[in-house]
Amino acid sequence: MRTPLPLFAPGFAHTLAVALTVTGLFGLPAKAQETPEPPAQNWSFNGIFGIPNLEAAQRGFQVYSEVCSNCHAMHQLHYRDLTGLGLTEEQVKAIASTFTVPQGLDDSGQPKEGPATPANQFRSPFANEKAARAALNGAYPPDLSLIVNARPDGANYVYGLLTGYAEPPAGFAMQEGMNYDKYFPGHQIAMPQPLQDGRVAYTDGTPTTTDQEARDVVTFLYWASNPETAERKAMGVRIILFLILLTGVTYAVKRKVGCSLGSRPPLSL
């Protein structure tokens, strides 16, 4: 199993959920404010037996690491949770050790930092909310740990948001500093397009198109929101198989009892 690339690639200032905090439009015609539903995608985790594709989720972790993590925390995840993506404990230790995290106070009472361990939470890009707002022009990017579950039709919504950037239609009045997105409510979004062809460099040979990057990071975010999916659905399959077996045994016993009763001679009066 390969080790994802280190987190925090430089140079990217705004990512996914900055968009979720942006204001709506004023004075635009009603038609301009209509937001189409994001197109439904065929996800590996769709359906009662579907589970996240772990190879895609690992690539999505790389996308999160190199792009989204510059603005968005995932406080619900610890580095040890990455074993759920199929990474070994040694790989997880190597990933965690590339980060420095707060480790209390030194002998002089000053805050100190040191290498993270698998037991640490994912490192936050900002020390606190005020620091985040100061760096992002007042916007506060939400935590992405549960973002797929927090938005209606979450997987398709996030995918649509990431791939919905386009030139605004003729006559559409854009506010200063905003970007047009087909699937964002009001169509005006503060963050620049986060994903582009070649934004990351996959080591497994998968093409790094915008569409592929978006699919992979959505798969990772779905896994982060639902880390128990594979276990839960496997349990469901076992229950269904047990019920089928129980139904078959019950039917066989019923036929056996029925045949036994039918073979008895009639009672004489």
C-alpha positions, 0 to 999 in steps of 0.5 A, a space after each residue: 500500500 502506498 503512502 499518500 503524499 505529505 499534507 499542506 502543499 503551498 500556495 492555495 488560499 481558499 478551498 471547499 467550504 469557504 464557499 459555504 459561508 458566502 453571502 447570497 445575491 441582492 437585486 438579481 432576477 429570480 431566474 438568476 438565483 435558481 440553482 439546479 440540482 447537482 447531477 447524480 453520480 454513480 458512487 462506489 458507496 451507493 446502494 445497500 451493498 456499496 462501500 467506499 473504494 479505498 484506493 479512491 479514498 486514499 487518493 482523496 486523502 491526498 487531495 484533501 492533504 494538498 488542497 483542502 487542508 490549507 483552510 479546512 480542519 477535520 477535528 473528528 479524525 485522528 491520524 490512527 483512523 487512516 488505517 481504515 483506508 487500508 494504510 499500515 500502522 507504519 505508514 500512519 506513523 510516518 504521515 503523522 510525524 510530518 506534522 507538528 502539533 501543540 504539546 502543552 507548555 515548556 518549562 518556562 510556561 510557553 506553548 510548545 509543539 512537537 511531532 504528531 503521533 497516530 493518537 493526535 487529531 488531524 492538524 488544524 490549519 489555523 490556531 482558532 476561529 479568529 485566526 481563520 477569519 483574519 486570514 480568509 477575509 472574514 470567512 470561517 471554513 467549516 470542519 469537513 469531518 462530516 460535511 457529506 452527511 451535513 449537506 442534503 445529497 451531500 456527495 453529489 452536492 460537494 462534487 457539483 460544487 467542485 466541478 461547477 465553476 464556469 464563466 457567468 452567463 451574459 448579463 449575470 452581474 457578479 460581485 467583486 471578488 466572487 466566482 461563478 459556480 453553477 451548483 452553488 446557491 446564488 451562483 456566486 462563491 468566494 473561493 477560487 476554483 480549488 481543483 484543476 487538471 494536474 492539481 495533484 500528482 497521483 503515484 498510481 498512474 490515475 489521470 489527475 483531471 479535475 473530475 477525477 480529483 473531485 470524485 476522489 476527494 468526495 469518496 474520502 469525505 464520504 468515508 470520513 463521514 461514514 467510517 463504519 460503512 463497510 462494517 455496517 453493510 457487511 453486517 447487513 449482508 450477514 443478517 440477510 443471509 441468516 434470514 434467508 437460511 432461517 426462512 429455508 429451514 422454517 419452510 423445510 420443517 413445515 413441509 416435513 410436518 405437513 407430510 407426516 400429518 398427511 401420511 397418518 391413517 384416518 381415525 376410525 369411528 
